[in-house]
Amino acid sequence: MSWYKLARLRALSIHRIPQGDVQAPTVSAPALTYPPQGAESPEFLKYLLGDLPQATWYRPDESEASASLHDILQAILEEPDALHDYGKKLAQRLADTAPGYTTRKGVFILAFFDNVTEGQPGIGLFKAETEESILALNDQAESWELTWMKGLSGKRPDKGALFIPDEERGFKAIVADKNAEIKYWLQGFLSLNPHS
């Protein structure tokens, strides 16, 4: 099963996260017009959900940090229209986690999905750290233009997690992290352990 094939993106919240060793505030997008251009495309859903594994599930650990994250996720389920407010809280939590680790600045994306599996909603947390330059060709005018543009890599976010409601534990999660050896995303921010 591929998560992005069934999912429908319902709401989105985007924030800039400073480098882990820099004491700087997070910067949140102003209220977003939704859906943003291109967000409903299969490519955007594949960008967010395409690298998440299908079988490795995680469960919350017993820490206070995990309970706090659980409370925020539960509030999002009950009030998805307030996603951007919860996104600000999670972006700050992510920035507060960073100083103990070697982390890169990036963009934090919080997404609420309908129908990720068997009619269940899902809450996605993603961090994109890799920026690339591209050469954009505007060939719509009489004189063509070449412009260098810098933006996030279109390959996949560097880190991702999808939380799905679970009757036994509140939520179960699947996680992807290109730098899993650092433990910043899985243990520091998400407070998760492999499912037993």
C-alpha positions as CSV (number, residue, x, y, z in Angstrom):
1,M,0.0,0.0,0.0
2,S,1.2,3.5,-0.8
3,W,0.0,6.1,1.7
4,Y,-0.3,8.9,-0.9
5,K,-2.6,7.0,-3.2
6,L,-5.6,7.1,-0.9
7,A,-4.9,10.2,1.2
8,R,-6.5,13.5,0.7
9,L,-4.8,16.6,2.0
10,R,-7.2,18.7,4.1
11,A,-5.0,21.3,5.8
12,L,-1.4,22.4,5.8
13,S,0.8,24.5,8.1
14,I,4.4,25.6,7.2
15,H,7.2,27.0,9.4
16,R,10.9,27.8,9.2
17,I,13.1,26.2,11.8
18,P,16.5,27.7,12.7
19,Q,19.8,25.8,12.8
20,G,20.1,23.7,16.0
21,D,23.1,25.7,17.4
22,V,21.5,29.1,16.6
23,Q,19.2,30.8,19.2
24,A,16.6,32.2,16.8
25,P,12.8,32.0,16.8
26,T,10.8,29.9,14.4
27,V,9.0,31.8,11.6
28,S,5.5,30.7,10.8
29,A,3.8,31.3,7.5
30,P,0.9,33.7,7.7
31,A,-2.5,32.1,7.5
32,L,-2.4,30.0,4.3
33,T,-4.9,30.0,1.6
34,Y,-5.9,26.4,1.2
35,P,-5.5,24.5,-1.0
36,P,-2.3,26.2,-2.1
37,Q,-1.6,25.9,-5.8
38,G,-0.3,22.3,-6.5
39,A,-1.0,20.9,-3.1
40,E,-3.8,18.6,-4.2
41,S,-1.6,17.2,-6.9
42,P,-0.6,13.5,-6.7
43,E,3.0,14.7,-6.9
44,F,2.7,16.8,-3.7
45,L,1.1,13.9,-1.8
46,K,3.8,11.6,-3.1
47,Y,6.4,14.2,-2.0
48,L,5.1,14.1,1.6
49,L,4.1,10.5,2.0
50,G,6.0,8.6,-0.6
51,D,9.1,7.7,1.5
52,L,7.3,6.5,4.6
53,P,7.7,2.8,5.2
54,Q,4.8,0.4,5.1
55,A,5.5,-1.9,8.0
56,T,7.8,-0.4,10.7
57,W,5.4,1.0,13.3
58,Y,6.4,3.1,16.4
59,R,4.7,3.7,19.7
60,P,5.1,6.6,22.2
61,D,7.6,6.2,24.9
62,E,6.6,6.9,28.5
63,S,8.1,10.4,28.8
64,E,6.4,13.6,29.6
65,A,7.4,14.9,26.1
66,S,5.6,12.0,24.5
67,A,2.4,12.8,26.5
68,S,2.7,16.4,25.4
69,L,2.9,15.5,21.7
70,H,0.0,13.0,22.2
71,D,-2.1,15.9,23.6
72,I,-1.4,18.1,20.6
73,L,-2.1,15.3,18.1
74,Q,-5.4,14.5,19.9
75,A,-6.3,18.2,19.8
76,I,-5.7,18.3,16.0
77,L,-8.0,15.4,15.5
78,E,-10.7,17.2,17.5
79,E,-10.1,20.6,15.9
80,P,-8.4,20.2,12.4
81,D,-9.4,23.7,11.4
82,A,-7.0,25.1,14.1
83,L,-4.1,23.2,12.5
84,H,-1.9,26.3,12.0
85,D,-2.1,27.2,15.7
86,Y,-1.0,23.6,16.6
87,G,1.7,23.8,13.9
88,K,3.2,26.8,15.6
89,K,3.4,24.8,18.9
90,L,5.0,21.8,17.1
91,A,7.5,24.0,15.2
92,Q,8.6,25.6,18.5
93,R,8.9,22.1,20.1
94,L,11.1,21.1,17.1
95,A,13.3,24.1,17.5
96,D,13.5,23.6,21.3
97,T,14.6,20.0,20.7
98,A,17.4,21.0,18.2
99,P,20.1,22.6,20.5
100,G,21.2,19.2,22.0
101,Y,21.8,17.8,18.5
102,T,23.7,18.7,15.4
103,T,20.8,19.8,13.2
104,R,20.2,21.8,10.1
105,K,17.8,24.7,9.5
106,G,14.8,23.7,7.5
107,V,11.1,23.9,6.8
108,F,8.6,22.1,9.1
109,I,5.3,21.0,7.5
110,L,2.3,19.9,9.5
111,A,-0.4,18.3,7.4
112,F,-3.8,16.8,8.1
113,F,-5.0,14.1,5.8
114,D,-8.4,12.4,5.3
115,N,-8.5,8.7,4.4
116,V,-4.8,7.6,4.8
117,T,-6.0,4.1,5.5
118,E,-9.4,2.5,5.7
119,G,-11.1,5.8,6.1
120,Q,-8.8,6.9,8.9
121,P,-7.5,10.4,9.1
122,G,-3.7,11.0,9.5
123,I,-1.5,13.7,10.8
124,G,1.8,14.2,9.0
125,L,4.9,15.9,10.5
126,F,7.7,16.6,8.0
127,K,11.0,18.5,8.0
128,A,12.7,19.4,4.7
129,E,16.4,20.5,5.1
130,T,17.8,20.0,1.6
131,E,17.7,23.1,-0.6
132,E,18.6,23.0,-4.3
133,S,19.1,25.5,-7.1
134,I,17.3,25.0,-10.4
135,L,17.4,26.9,-13.7
136,A,13.9,27.9,-14.5
137,L,13.0,28.6,-18.1
138,N,10.1,30.9,-18.8
139,D,9.1,30.3,-22.4
140,Q,5.6,31.8,-22.2
141,A,6.6,35.3,-23.3
142,E,8.0,36.6,-26.6
143,S,11.4,36.7,-25.2
144,W,12.4,33.7,-23.1
145,E,14.0,34.1,-19.7
146,L,16.4,31.9,-17.7
147,T,16.3,32.4,-13.9
148,W,18.1,30.7,-11.1
149,M,15.7,29.7,-8.3
150,K,16.5,28.3,-4.9
151,G,14.0,26.1,-3.1
152,L,13.4,22.9,-1.2
153,S,14.5,19.6,-2.9
154,G,11.6,18.0,-4.7
155,K,12.9,14.5,-3.9
156,R,11.3,14.1,-0.4
157,P,11.4,15.7,3.0
158,D,14.5,14.7,5.0
159,K,12.3,13.6,7.9
160,G,8.7,12.5,8.2
161,A,6.2,10.9,10.4
162,L,2.6,9.9,9.9
163,F,0.4,9.4,13.0
164,I,-2.8,7.4,12.6
165,P,-5.4,7.1,15.4
166,D,-5.2,3.8,17.3
167,E,-7.7,2.6,19.9
168,E,-5.1,0.9,22.1
169,R,-2.4,3.6,22.3
170,G,-4.1,6.7,21.0
171,F,-1.8,6.8,17.9
172,K,0.5,4.6,16.0
173,A,3.2,6.1,13.8
174,I,5.4,5.3,10.8
175,V,8.6,7.3,10.5
176,A,11.2,8.1,7.9
177,D,14.6,9.9,8.6
178,K,17.5,10.2,6.2
179,N,19.8,10.8,9.2
180,A,18.4,8.3,11.7
181,E,21.7,7.9,13.5
182,I,21.4,11.3,15.1
183,K,18.2,10.3,16.9
184,Y,17.0,14.0,16.9
185,W,13.8,13.3,15.0
186,L,12.7,9.9,16.3
187,Q,13.7,10.1,20.0
188,G,14.3,13.8,20.6
189,F,11.3,15.4,18.9
190,L,8.8,12.6,18.4
191,S,9.6,10.6,21.6
192,L,8.9,7.3,19.9
193,N,10.2,3.7,20.2
194,P,9.9,0.8,17.8
195,H,6.5,-1.0,18.2
196,S,6.7,-4.1,20.3
